[in-house]
Amino acid sequence: MITLYHCANARSFRVLWMLEELGIPYQLEMLPFPPRVLHRDYLKINPQGTVPLLVDGETHMTESVAICQYLASLHAPTPLHVEREESGHAAYLNWLHFGEASLTFPQTLVLRYTLLEPEDRRLPQAAEDYTQFFVGRLRALETLLEAQDFACAGRFTAADISIGYALLLARVLGHDKRFGPAVQQYWKRLSSRAGFERAMAVQDAAAARQGIRQLPTAGVGLGRRP
């Protein structure tokens, strides 16, 4: 049985969404944020104190996009995975990692330096610079989606889950105002998927049972990875 350690709407949401899309059994361990402070025993399992942590037998993984890639490959054939023999394989890998490195990373710095640091450590200029970094990379996605419905291979894949989390984070930060028409429609397609809705419902129910507070913004809660 796979076990996923998760904070509400942190990067680990990618993995939760992936598991729901695959329809495989898993155990969810919902943690308060930040777990390294509020759940110290977690450090015995994951010394980094970060989420996600996926445990699959002897396999332990902590990088959300790598976990999505691992699950897609492990459970192939699945439409979520693009095989090496398919023409869209290289695009699949590129957009899978684009979702984290180009779209999520700059936003986490905005989050940190506008909301999470104490007032005297906030850096408005850094936040603005990384906002512009995000917006610049978002243009590449807009251009892509003007010509097709999904990131690659003519279908919904793990690459869309990777990018989809970045768009979820953008909504929390108010960056969705920067979405072009194609990205707006793309977000609607992603967030209306049954797998996305189930993942949201599972995490919200688990958080409510444990009394874990989320950070509501624009109707979406957010936990963060330290």
C-alpha positions in Angstrom: 0.0 0.0 0.0 1.3 3.4 -1.0 1.4 6.0 1.7 1.4 9.7 0.9 2.3 12.4 3.5 0.6 15.6 2.6 -0.2 19.1 3.6 -3.3 20.8 2.2 -2.6 22.2 -1.3 1.1 21.9 -0.9 3.2 20.5 -3.8 2.1 17.1 -2.5 -1.3 17.9 -4.0 0.2 16.9 -7.3 0.7 13.4 -6.0 -2.7 13.1 -4.4 -4.3 14.2 -7.7 -2.1 11.6 -9.6 -3.2 8.8 -7.3 -6.9 9.7 -7.8 -6.5 9.8 -11.6 -4.8 6.4 -11.5 -7.5 5.0 -9.2 -5.0 3.0 -7.2 -5.3 2.4 -3.4 -3.3 4.6 -1.0 -3.1 5.7 2.5 -3.2 9.5 3.2 -1.3 10.9 6.1 -2.5 14.5 6.5 0.0 16.8 8.3 -0.3 20.3 9.8 1.9 22.9 8.1 4.8 23.1 8.6 5.2 19.5 9.7 8.8 19.9 10.7 7.5 22.3 13.4 4.0 21.1 14.2 4.6 17.4 13.8 8.1 16.7 15.0 7.8 13.0 14.8 7.6 13.3 11.1 11.3 14.2 11.0 12.0 10.5 12.0 10.4 9.5 8.7 11.6 12.4 6.5 14.5 14.3 8.0 13.9 17.1 5.5 10.5 17.7 7.1 9.0 18.5 3.8 6.0 17.2 1.8 5.4 15.2 -0.3 6.8 12.0 1.0 5.7 8.9 -0.9 6.4 5.6 0.7 6.0 2.5 -1.6 7.6 -0.4 0.1 11.3 0.3 0.3 10.9 3.3 -2.0 10.9 6.8 -0.4 10.5 9.8 -2.6 10.2 13.5 -1.8 10.0 15.4 -5.1 6.5 15.9 -6.3 7.1 15.8 -10.1 9.5 12.9 -9.8 6.8 11.0 -7.9 4.2 11.7 -10.6 6.7 10.5 -13.2 7.4 7.4 -11.1 3.7 6.6 -10.7 2.9 7.1 -14.3 5.7 4.8 -15.4 5.0 2.2 -12.7 1.4 1.9 -13.8 1.9 2.1 -17.5 0.2 1.5 -19.8 -1.9 4.5 -18.8 -3.0 7.6 -20.7 -1.2 9.6 -18.0 2.2 8.4 -19.2 3.8 9.0 -22.6 5.9 6.1 -23.8 9.3 6.5 -25.3 8.0 5.3 -28.6 5.4 8.0 -28.8 6.1 11.2 -30.7 5.1 13.3 -27.7 7.6 11.7 -25.3 10.1 14.5 -25.2 7.4 17.2 -24.9 5.9 15.2 -22.1 9.2 15.3 -20.1 9.7 18.9 -20.9 6.3 20.1 -19.8 6.3 17.8 -16.8 9.3 19.5 -15.4 8.3 23.0 -16.7 5.4 22.9 -14.3 7.8 22.8 -11.3 11.0 24.5 -12.4 9.5 27.3 -14.5 6.0 27.9 -13.0 6.0 26.8 -9.4 9.4 27.7 -8.1 9.2 31.5 -8.8 5.8 31.6 -7.1 7.0 29.9 -3.9 9.5 32.8 -3.6 6.6 35.3 -4.0 4.7 33.5 -1.4 7.6 33.5 1.0 8.5 37.1 0.6 5.0 38.6 0.7 3.1 36.4 3.2 5.2 33.9 5.1 8.2 35.8 6.3 7.9 38.2 9.3 7.2 41.7 8.3 10.9 42.8 8.7 12.1 40.1 6.4 9.7 40.6 3.5 11.2 41.7 0.2 8.7 43.4 -2.1 11.2 43.8 -4.9 12.2 40.2 -4.9 8.5 39.2 -4.9 7.8 41.5 -7.9 10.8 40.2 -9.8 9.8 36.6 -9.4 6.2 37.5 -10.3 7.5 38.8 -13.6 9.6 35.6 -14.0 6.4 33.6 -13.6 4.4 35.8 -16.0 7.1 35.5 -18.6 7.1 31.7 -18.5 3.3 31.7 -18.5 3.4 33.2 -22.0 5.0 30.0 -23.3 2.1 28.0 -21.9 -0.5 30.4 -23.4 1.1 30.0 -26.8 1.1 26.2 -26.5 -2.5 26.1 -25.4 -3.7 28.3 -28.2 -3.0 25.4 -30.5 -4.0 22.4 -28.3 -6.1 21.4 -25.3 -3.3 19.7 -23.2 0.4 20.0 -22.8 1.4 17.1 -25.0 0.4 13.9 -26.8 -3.1 15.1 -27.6 -4.4 14.0 -24.2 -4.4 14.7 -20.4 -1.1 13.4 -18.9 1.0 13.7 -15.7 2.5 16.8 -17.4 -0.9 18.5 -17.0 -1.0 17.6 -13.3 2.4 19.2 -12.9 1.3 22.4 -14.6 -2.1 22.3 -13.0 -0.6 22.6 -9.5 1.3 25.7 -10.6 -2.0 27.2 -11.8 -3.6 26.3 -8.5 -0.8 28.1 -6.6 -1.2 31.1 -9.0 -4.9 31.4 -8.1 -3.9 31.5 -4.4 -1.5 34.4 -5.1 -3.8 36.3 -7.3 -1.7 35.6 -10.4 -4.7 34.1 -12.2 -5.4 37.7 -13.3 -2.4 37.2 -15.6 -3.9 34.1 -17.3 -4.6 34.5 -21.0 -7.8 33.1 -22.5 -6.2 29.8 -23.4 -4.7 29.2 -19.9 -8.0 30.2 -18.4 -9.9 27.6 -20.4 -7.1 25.1 -19.7 -7.5 25.6 -15.9 -11.3 25.1 -16.2 -10.6 21.8 -18.0 -8.2 20.6 -15.4 -10.1 21.7 -12.3 -13.4 20.1 -13.6 -11.8 16.7 -13.9 -13.3 14.1 -11.6 -9.8 13.2 -10.3 -9.0 16.7 -9.3 -12.4 17.1 -7.6 -11.8 13.8 -5.7 -8.4 14.9 -4.6 -9.7 18.2 -3.3 -12.5 16.4 -1.5 -10.2 13.9 0.1 -7.8 16.5 1.4 -10.5 18.8 2.7 -12.2 16.0 4.5 -9.0 14.8 6.1 -8.0 18.4 7.1 -11.5 18.9 8.7 -11.3 15.6 10.6 -8.0 16.6 12.1 -8.8 20.3 12.6 -6.0 21.4 10.3 -6.4 25.0 9.2 -5.9 26.0 5.6 -5.0 29.4 4.3 -8.0 30.5 2.3 -7.3 32.9 -0.6 -9.6 33.3 -3.7 -11.6 30.3 -2.5 -8.6 28.0 -2.5 -6.7 26.8 0.6 -2.9 26.6 0.5 -0.3 24.8 2.5 3.3 25.3 1.4 6.4 23.2 1.2 9.1 24.7 3.5 
